[in-house]
Amino acid sequence: MKKIIFSFLSLAIVALMFTSCEQTYDDFMTGDVQTGGLVSPLKSFPYKLGGTTTFDVSVDIPKGPGIVTIEVYKTYTGKAEVLHGTIDVASANANDNVTKSMSLDYAALINGLGMPADESELLIGDSWTLSYVSIMEDGRSVKNGAKTAIGVANFFAGDYNAHILYHHPSVGDYPNNIAVEETNEKGLIATSANTCKTEFAVWDNECWITINSDNSITFVVSDTWSYDVSLGVPDHPELVSSYDPATGTIQLYYNYMGSGGYRIFHETFTVAN
C-alpha cells in the first residue's frame, strides 16, 4: 500500500502538469464483455542464502466472478517455465474478497526446474518468477499480468518504506521548498552482492543503489531518465548518502538540474516490518 502526503503547492504543480497533457478518450464497454479473474499476489520476496527456510506467498483475490483454481507457474533465470501447482479457490471470491497463500521452501522452488540441490551454488541477482492463471467458473483461463519475483538476495535486499522529500525551485528556496512529501513501499531487488535495483524517486524508472564496504553509497539512474542525477545537495556538503548496518536504514541525497534550478531529493529507506 502506498501512503502519500502532498503539500498544497505540490497539488498545484501536479494539476498544471496534467492539464498541459490532458487528452480525452471515449471508454466503451460492450454488453457481453467478460470480466474477472485478476488477482494481486505478493510482489517480491528476498531469498537470502542460508537464512531462508520456509515462507508464504499470499494472493489477494477480489470479489467478483468465481475463480475455481489458480494455476501457478514458475521459472528461474535461464530456465523454461513449468507448472508449480494450483491454489484452490472454489469460487469463494464470488461472495467476498479472499486471500490465499502457499508455503514455499527451496525444495519446492527448484522442483521441476533442474536446479542444484545446494542453494549455495545460486548466483545473487538471479531470481524465480511466479505467474498466475485464473481458471474461471465459466471455463475461461485468465492470465494475470501481476507476478511474484523471488530474488536470490544480498544483505540489504527486501521491502522498505521509502520516505521522500522532493524540493522544487518553483516553490521557493532550499530547504523550504518541499513540493512533494510521501512515503512509498519499495522493494530492493538484488542484482549483485552489494547492489539492489528499485524505482527512482517518485517515478517508475529504475535506479541502482550500491552499498560500499565503508557504508557509503553509489547511486545510478537508468538512462531512460532524461536528466543527469548526482548524489548530494548543492552547497550542502554535510548531507551525505549512507547506510546504517545497525538499523538497515539507507539515507539518499541526490539532485538534478532542470528548468529554473535544482530538483533536490532526500529519500530515507527503512526496513518494512
Secondary structure as UniProt FT lines:
FT   STRAND          3..6
FT   HELIX           8..20
FT   TURN            31..32
FT   STRAND          40..41
FT   STRAND          44..48
FT   TURN            49..51
FT   STRAND          54..61
FT   STRAND          67..76
FT   TURN            77..78
FT   STRAND          82..88
FT   TURN            90..91
FT   HELIX           92..94
FT   STRAND          98..105
FT   HELIX           106..110
FT   TURN            111..114
FT   HELIX           119..121
FT   TURN            124..125
FT   STRAND          127..136
FT   TURN            137..138
FT   STRAND          141..143
FT   STRAND          148..153
FT   TURN            155..156
FT   STRAND          158..167
FT   HELIX           169..171
FT   TURN            174..175
FT   STRAND          178..192
FT   TURN            193..194
FT   STRAND          195..199
FT   TURN            201..202
FT   STRAND          206..211
FT   TURN            213..214
FT   STRAND          216..221
FT   TURN            223..224
FT   STRAND          230..231
FT   TURN            234..235
FT   TURN            237..238
FT   STRAND          242..244
FT   TURN            245..248
FT   STRAND          249..258
FT   TURN            259..260
FT   STRAND          261..271
//
